[in-house]
Amino acid sequence: MDTQIIAAEKPLMAQARPRKPAPFLPMSRAEMDALGWDACDIVLVTGDAYVDHPSFGMAIIGRLLEAQGFRVGIISQPDWHSAEPFKALGKPKVFFGVTGGNMDSMVNRYTADRRIRSDDAYTAGGEGGKRPDRCTVVYAQRCREAYKDVAVVLGGIEASLRRIAHYDYWSDKVRRSVLADAKADLLLYGNAERAVVEVAQRLAAGEAPRALDDIRGVALFRKVPADYAELHADDLDSADEGATRQKGATVIRLPALEQVEQDKEAYARASRVLHRESNPGNARPLVQRHGDRDLWLNPPPIPLTSEEMDAVYDLPYARAPHPSYGEAKIPAWDMIKFSVTIMRGCFGGCTFCSITEHEGRIIQNRSEGSILREIEKIRDKTPGFTGVISDIGGPTANMYRMACKDPKVEAACRRPSCVFPEICPNLNTSHDDLIRLYRKVRETKGIKKVMVASGVRYDLAVESPEYIKELVTHHVGGYLKIAPEHTERGPLDKMMKPGIGAYNQFKRMFDAAAEQAGKKYYLIPYFIAAHPGTTDEDMMNLALWLKKNRYRADQVQTFLPSPMATATAMYHTGVNPLRGVRRGGSDKVEAIKGLRQRRLHKAFLRYHDPDNWPVLREALIEMGRRDLIGSRPDQLVPAHQPPGTGKAAGTKRPLRPGGKTQRFTTKGLRVMK
C-alpha cells in the first residue's frame, strides 16, 4: 500500500454488525451476566469516570466497537497498584484498549508551576488522585501483567501527543515514545475511529498486531521495508530536512531518540518535520530510532465525512454517567451535558495548542440533521434541562464547514496554519452554514436559548459582520470569552496568532452589534504569560494595554509546555521550528524557564493585584521604567503598598482623589466607569 496517496477509504460503518446495545457498557461481571456475556471481546481501560456520552472518548470508541458487533467492557479509574483490578471483566478475547482519558494525565494533575491540583473534573466528586501520573503507561503495564498474551492498544490524547520522543515538562527531560514505555503492541493517534475499527476487525480475524502496519494513524515498532527509500531528516548539516519528494515508497527518518535527547537542534528538527508531515493528503510515514528498534508512524487518518460523523454521534449513548457513581457529581459531565459538538479539528495551528496535533487541521463536520437530533435528545432525556443549550461549537466555535476552496490545493498544502500570518486566499471563510444552523437550533421546540461558549476565532468572525450580529443578538449571555493571547508582535509571531488589530476590529463590531441589540455585553480577553519569545518588556506593554483598556484579569494562564506542541519545542530547545532548522543556522527563541521570571510575567497580567506590586516595582526599576510607578492613570503600579498586602504590610493604603479608599477587586470582567 502506498501510504503517500489518500485512497478511497471504506465507510466507517460499512461492516457494522449491530447487536442490541447495552444500557451502559458493563463495568462489572454482574452487568456482563445480565447481558448474557461469558467474556468481553474488548476491554477499554480509561483514566476518566465512565460517562456514556459522545464528549467522552471511551464512550465513543466503546459504542462504535459495539456497533461493529463486539462485546465491549469498561474499566474506569482502576486501582493501579496491582494487576487484580485489571482482571475485573476477565480476559478480553481481542485486545485491551488503554487511554489516559480526555486529558493528558500530567496536564490533568499538575499546574503550569508543577503544583499538584487538588481536584479532577473527570472524576466522581471531583476527587483528585484517582489516576497515576502517565497513566497510559501504568495502565498498559498492568494489563500486560494481568493477561500476558492479550494485545494492548494505546489511544487517546495522552498517547497521541507522546507518540514520538518528546520533551516532558514535568520531568524536564526528553522521554521516549509512550509506546516503548508502555510495552504495548500498537498506538493509535488522532481521532482514531477509523483505525480502531480496522484494528479490532483484523485482530479478531487472527492477524498479529505487528501485521497491522498499513493502517493510517497507527504507530508501532517495525523494520523499514526493503522497498522503501529513506529520506534523512536526521542530517542537521543538510537544509533539505527530508522534504524532497520522490517517486516510489519513501519514509522520512527523524533524528533518533538518543540524538534528540542530547542535541536540542535535533529535537527542534524532529518537531518541525513531524508537523510538516501532518496533512493526510501528502504526509509520508515517519521513522525514529529508539535504541535498537525503529518506531514507525503511518500518515494521519483520513478525516471522517459528515455521514460518518453523524453515525458516530447517533450511536445509542445513555447520555449519563454510569449508575455505579450514584448521586456523585462529575464536574466535566455537569459542564457539557447541555452542550453540543458540531465539528472537530482546527486549522489555526496555534503553537501552544494540541488540537491540531491530535484532531488535525481539516475540519470534520456534522450535518444539521444530526445536530438537531442531539438537541432533541438533550431536551427529552437529560434531567435538569431548562431549555438552554450551554454551548454549541467545538475546538473553535466558528470554523463549522470551513475548508479549502480547492481539494487539490488542500491535499498538497504543507502550511501549518490556514490563518497565519494572514488568512489564506484559498480558505472559504463563509459563516452562512453556521448562521443557518444557529437559526434552526433556535427554532427547535423547547429551546429557549443557545449559548456559544467555546472560543470564537475573531480574525475569521470579522470576515462576516452578519455572523457577529447573529452571535451577539442571540448567543451571548453577559460576556464572551475570547483569546487574543498577547498584544506584542514578538510573542504573537511565535504563537502564530494575529495581531491585536484583529481583536480591536472584532471588539468594535461586537460593541456595535451589542448596542444595536440593546444589550450590555462585554468581551473577556484571555492572555498567556511566559510564552516562548516573550520579553519582560512585552509583558509590561501588555499590562499597560490592559490598564489603558480598563481590564482586570481574575484568572490568568501561564504557558504550560504540553507534549509535542511546537511552542514546547521552542521552550525546550531555544530554537524556532517554524523556520528551517540547520546546524548553526537555526532561528533562536528566548524561553522563559526560571520560576522568578515566569511569576513576573504572570504578575504583569495581574498588575492590579496589590500582592504583585512589590515584584512589579522591583522589575520596573531594573528595566529603567521608574516612570511607570506612581498614582497617575498612565502609570502601572502605585508607589505605596496597602496594609496587609505584598511585602510591605503596614504601610498606609493609598486614597482616591476625594478621599475614598481604592478597592482592589479582580472580577475577570471589564471595569466600568
N, C-alpha and C positions, 0 to 999 in steps of 0.2 A: 504493500500500500504506500503510495506517495503521499506522505502527510503534509506536503507543502501546498497541496491544492485542496480547496474546500470541495469535498464531494457531496452529492445529494445524500443527506442523512435520512434513514428511515424514520418515520414519525415516532415520537416518543411513546405513544400508546399503541403502536402498530401490533404488538404481540401481547396486549393486555389479556389477562385471563381472570376476569373479576370473580372473586369469591364473596360471599356475604360478609360485608365489612364488620369488624369487631366494634362494639360500642366505644371502647378505648383499646389501643394496642396493649396487650397484657403486660403487667409488671410483676406478676406472681404466678406460682404454679396453680393456685386456686382459680385464677382467671383463665389460665390455659385449659384446665379441666372443664370449666364452664363452657368453653368454646369447643370442647371435644378434641383438643390437640394433645398428642403424645410428646411432641417436640416442636421447637421453633426451627424454621429454616434459617432465619437471620435474627441475630440479637444485636440491637443497637444500644451502645453504651454512651451516655451523654453526661456532661458536667452541669447541665441545667435541670431544673424541675421539669417534669413532663407535662407540657400544656399542649393539648391536641388542637392546634390552631396553625394556619399557614404562615404566621410570623415567626414560628419556631422551627429551626432546621430539621430536627429529628422527626417532627410531626410530618413535614413534607416528605422526607425520604421514606419514613415508615409507611405512610399511606400510599405513596407511589409504588413501593415494592409490594404492598398488599394488593394493589390493583393489578400487578403482574402475576398474581396467584401465589405469592409467597406468604408463609406464616411468620409474622414479624412480632418480636417482643422487644420491650424497652427495659433497660436497667438504668435508672436515673440516680445520679449522685451516689454511687456505691461507696461504702467504706473501703478505702484503697489500701488499708494496712495489711490485708491478706487477700488471697485469691478466692476465698469462700463466697463472698457476695457476688462474684462474677459467675458463679455456678447456679445462681438463684433460679434461672429458667432452664437449666440443663444445657446439654451440649448442642449448639446450633449445627444444623446439617450442612449449611453452605458457608457462612462466614460471620465473624464479629465485625460490626461497623462501629468505629470509635471516633468520637468528636469531643472537643473541649466545651462545646456549646455555642451559643450565639456570639460570644466574645472570646477573644484570646484570654486564656486564664490568667496571665500575668497582668494584662491591662485591666481585667476584671477585679483583681485582688489588690493591686498597688496603684498609688497615685503617681503623678509625674515627678514627685520628690522621693519616690520609692518607699513611701509610708504605706503600711497595711490599711486597707479600707475596713471599716467596722461592719459593713453590710454588703449584701449581694442581691441585686434586684431580681436575679433569676432563680432565687431560692425561696421556698415557702417560709413565710415570716420574715423575709429579708435577711435571714441569718447569714453571717459571714463564716468562712472557714469550712464550707461543705464540699470543697473540691481541693485537690492538691495543686501546688504550683506545677505548671507544664503538665496539666492533667492528661492531655492526649498521650504523652509518653508513658505516664504511670498507668493509665487505664489499659493501654495496649500491652504493656508488660504483664499486667495481672491477667488479662485474657489469655495470653500465651501460657502463663503458669497454670491457669485453670484447665485448658484443653490444648495441649501442645500441637495437635495435628489439625487444628481448625485455622483456616485462613483469617488474617487480621487486615482489615482495610481501614485506612485513615481518611477522614474528611472533615469538613467544616472550616471555619476561618482560621483557627489556630494552626491546623495542618497546612492550609493553603498558603498562609503567609510565612511559613517556615519550611517551604518545600526545598529550598537550596540552602547552602551555607549562608548564615545570616547573622548580623550583629544583634546581640541580645543586651538590651539596655540594663536589665536588672542584674546580670552577672558581669556586665561591662566586658564582654568578650565575644568573639565570633564562635558560634556553635554550628555543628554540622547539621545537615538536613534532619528534620524530625523523624523522617522515615528510618534513618540509621539508628537514632537513639531509641525509638520505639520498638525496633526489631520487628516491624510489620512487613507485610508482603507487598502492599500497594498503597499509594497515596492518591486520592482524587482531589484535584484543586479546582477552585472556582465553584460556580453553581453547577452541581455535579449530577443533576437528574439524568441526563442522557448517558453519562458514563456509568453511574451506579446500576442502571437497569441492564446495560450490556454486561457489566462485570457479574452481576447476580445470575443472569441467564447462562453465561458461559461457565462460571464456576459450578452451577447446578448441573450443567451438562457434562461435567467431569474434566474440564480443562484445568491445567495448573495455573496458579497466579502468574508465574513467570512467562506464560504464553500470551498474556493479555497486553502485549507491548505495542499493539496497533490501535489502541483506544485513545481518542483525544482526551486531554485533561488528566491523564494518568502519569504518575511518576513511579519509577521502580529502578532497581539495580539490575543492569544488564550490560553485556559487552556490545561495543559498537559493531554492527553487522559489517561483513567484509565488503559489501557492495555500496557502502556509504562513504562519501568523501568528507573529510573533516576540515572545517574552516576554523582557524586558530585565533579566536578572540583572546586567548591567554597570552599572546605575544604582545607585551606592552611597548615594545620598541616599534611596533607597526601601527600606523594610523588607520589601518583598514577596520579594525575591531570585529573582524569576521563578517562584515556586511556585504562582501562580494556575492553577487548572485551567479549561480552557475547551474547548468542543466544536470539532471540526474538527482539521485538521493543524496542530500547533504545534511550534516549535523554540525552545529556550532559548539566548539569546545570552550567552555568558560574557564577562567582561572580556577585552579584546583583548590580544594578546601585548605590544604597546607599553605598554598600561595596567598589566599585571601586572609588567612589568619595572621600572616607575617607582613604583608605588603598592603598598605591602605589604598594605594592606587589600583592594585589588582582588584580589591574589593569594589571600588568605585566603577571599574571597568565591567565587572560581572553584573553590577546593578544596572548599568546603562544598557548592556546588551539584553538582559532579561526584559527590561521594559520596552526596548525596541522590538523585541520578538513577542509582542502581545496581541497583535491583530490576527484573529483566526483566518483572515483572508490571505496572509502572506507569511505567518510565523513558521519558523522551522524548528525541528527538535533541538534541544539543548542537552549537553552532557557535561558533567562536572565530576572530576576525580575525587573520591573520598578514600584515602588510603590505597588499598589495592583493588578497589571496586569503582565502577563508573555509575554515577547516578544519572538516569536518563529521564528527561521531561519531554513528553509529547506536546505538540502545539495545543493551544487553548481549545476548549469545547466550542462547538458551533452554537450560537445563541438560539434560544427557543423561539419558535414562531408564536404569533398571538394565539393560534389554535392550541399549541402545546402549553403555553402559559395558562390559558383558560382551563385546560384539562387538569393541570396541577392544582389550581385554586378551586376547582369544582369537586375535588375529591371529598369523600364523606367525613370531614373533620367533626369531632364532637364540639369543637369551639369552646372548650373549657379546660381547666386543669383536671388532672386525673383525680378521681374521687378519693384516693388514699390521702390526699392532703387535707380533707375535711374543710373546715372553715378558715384555714390559714390563708393569709393574703400573700400573693406572689406579685411584688411590685411591678415587674415587667409586664405581667398579664394585665394588671389594672391599668397600666399606661396605654396598652394597644388594643384592648378588647373592643373598643368602639371605633377603631381606625381601619383604613382600607389601603392596601398596597396596590398601586396601579401600574407600576413599572419597576424595572431593575436596571442597574448599570449607571455609569456616569462618564461622560466624555470631557469633563472638566480637567481631569489629570492633576488636581492639586497635589503637590509633592508630599504633604504631610498626611495625606488621607490614604486609606487602604481600600477604598471602594473599587477603584479601577483595577487594582492588582487582583482582587477577588472576583468581582462581578463582570469586569470588562468594561470597555467604553462604548460598545454598541448597545443601544437602548432596547430592552425587551419589554413589550407592551401587552397588557391585557386588553380584551375587547370591551366595548361599552356594556354589552350584554352580561359578560361575566362579572364586571364590577357592580352593576345594578343588582344582579342576583345575590352577590355577597351582602350588599347593603340591606336587602330584604331579609336575609338570614339574620343579620345583626338585629334588625328591627323585631323580628318574630321570635328569635331563640335566645338572645343574650339577656340574662337577668339584669335589671337595673337600667336598661336603656331608656333614655328620656327623650329621644328624638334628635340628639346632637351627635353627629359623626365628628370625633375628636381630631381626625387628620385624614386627608386624602392625598396621597403622594407616593413618595419612595425615597431613594437616596437623595434625589433632588426633586423638588416639588413640581417644577415646570419644564422638565425635559420629555414629557409624555409625547410619544410619536415623533420626536425629532430624530432626524437621520440625515446622512449624506444624500445629496440630490442624485448622485450617480453611483450605483452599486459597484461599478468597475473601479471608480476612484476610491471608494471606501475600501475595497478589497486590496488595493495597492498601497494605501496610505500607511505611513510609519510615524506620523506625528503623535506625540504623547498627549496632546490636547487639541480639541476642536475649537477652543475659545481663547487660547493664549498663543502669542501675545495679543492677537485680536481674533474676532470671530471669523472662522474660515468662510470664504465666499461660497464654498460648496455645501455648507450646512444649511438645511432647512430649519429656520427658527420660528416657523409659524406656530402660534398658540391656538389656532382655530379649533383643532380637535379637543384640546383641553377645555377651552371655553364651552364648547358644546357639551362635553361630559359634565362639567360643573352644573350646567343648566338642567340637564336630565336628572342628575342626582337630586337637585333641589326640588324637582317636580315629583319625586318619589313619595308616595303616600306615607305619612307618618314621620317624615324627615322635616325637622324644624330649622336646623342649622347645620352647615357643613364647614368645618374649620380646615384651614391649611396651616399646619404647624411645622412640617418639615421644611428644610431650608429652600427658600426661593433663590434661584440663581439670577441676581438682579441685572447682570450685564445682558442676559437673554430677555428678561422681562421688559427692559426699556425698548426693545425692538417691537413691542406690542402694547401701545397705550390702552387698547381695548382690554387686554388681559389685566393690566394694573387696575383699571376701573372696575372690572368684574371682581377681582381679588378683594379690593378694598371695600366695595359696596356690599359684598355678600359673605366673604370668607375669612375675615379678620375679626378678632374679638379683643379690643383694647389695645393690644400691641402685637407686632410681628417681629420675630427674631430673624436676624439677617447677619451675614458673616463677611464683612469686608476684610477682616483679619489684621490689616495694618493700613497705615496711611503713606508710608515711605516706600519709594521705588526699589531700594535695595532689597529689603526682605520680601516685598511683593514679587519681584522677579524670581527669587529663589523658591517662592511658594507656587509660582505660575498662577497668580491671581491678578485681576485687572486693577488699574489704578483707582484711587479714591474718587476720581472724577466720575466714574460709572456709578459709584454709590451715591454721590451727590445728585446726579441726574435722576436716579431712581427715587431718591428722597423727595425731590421737587415734584415728581409725578405722583408719588404716593400721597404727599401732603395735599396736593391739588385735588386728587380724587377723594380724599377724606373730607375736605372742605365742601366739595360738590355734593357729597353724600350726606352732609350734615353730621359727620362723625368726628369724635375726638380720639384718633388712633395715633400711636407712636411706634417708631422703629426702635428696636433694641439691637444695637450692633455688637457683634462678638469680635474679640481681638485675641491674638496669640502673642504671648510673651516668650522671649528667649528662643525664637526660631532661628535656625542657621542663617547666617548672613545679616543678622540684626545687630546694629551697634547700640551702645548706650545712648548716643545722640539720636538714633532713630526712635528709641523708646521715649526719650524726652520730648521729641517733636510730636509723637503720638499723644502723650499726656497733655501737651499744650493744645492740641486739636480737640481732645476730649473736653478740656476745661472751657475752651472757647465756645464749643457747641453745647455746653452745659449737660454733659453726660457723666453719670456716676455709675460705674460698673460694680455690681454686687459680687457676682461670681466671675472669675477670670480664668483663662486657660493657659497653663504653661506648656510649652511644646513637650510632647511625650514621644520619644523615638520608637514607634511601633515597628515590628519586624517587617523588613523588605521594602518599606516606603523609601522613595527617593530622598526625601529630607533626612531620613535616618542614615542613609549612606553619606550625606553631607556632614551630619553630626559626627559620625564615627571617623570619617576619613579626612575631613577638611578639604575635600575635593568636590567639585560640582559635576555630577554625572549628566547634567542637561547639556553639557558641551563635551567635545571629544576628550577622551582620557588616554594620555600617552606619556610614557616615561619622560619627565622633565618638561612636558608641555601642557599639563593639566591646569584648569582654572581653579584657583584656590577659593575656599569659603571659610569664613570665621565661624567657628562653632562655639556656642555658649554652654560650657560644661560645668564650670565652678558653681557650687551652691550659692555662694555670695552674689555672683553676677546674675544667676537665674532669679534669685529673690529680689534683686534690684529691679530687674525688668518687670517682674510681677508688681512690685511696688509702684512703678511708674503708671501701670494701668489703674491702680487704686490710689491715685495721687491725693484723693480727698479724704483718705483714712488717716486720722492723726497718728496711729501707730506706725505708719510708714514715713512720717515726716522726718524723723531723725536720719534715717538712712538716705532719704532723698536730699536733705540738706547737705549731708556729707558728700554725696555723689556730685551734686551741682557745684559745690565748692571745688572739688577735684577736677571737674570739667571746665572750670573757669566761668561758670554761669551764676555767680552770686546775684546777678541782676534779676534772677527768677525767684529769689527768696524775699518775701515781703507780703504785704496785705493788699497790693493793688490788684485789680481784676486780671491784668496781664501777667501776673506773677504766679508761680506754680504752687509754692507752699509758703505758709507764714513763718516768720522768724521766731515766734513764740510757741511753746508747746502747751496744750491744755493739760490741766492737772489729771494725774492718773493714767496718762497715755504715753506711749513710746518710751524713750529712755529718760525723759525729763519730768517725771511725775512731781507735782508740787509747784510747778510754775503757773503763773496766772493765765487763765483762759482768755483768749482774745475776744473783743467785743465787736459787734457790728456797728457801723455808723448809726448813731441814735441811741446807743447804749444797750441794745438787745444782744443776748448771748447767741453766738453762732451755734446752730445744731448740726451735728455731724451724722448724717444718715446715708446708708447705702442701700437703696431700694431696687437698683437694677433698672429703674425707669428714668426717662429724661426728666430732669429737674425743671419745673415750670416756674415762671415768674409769678 
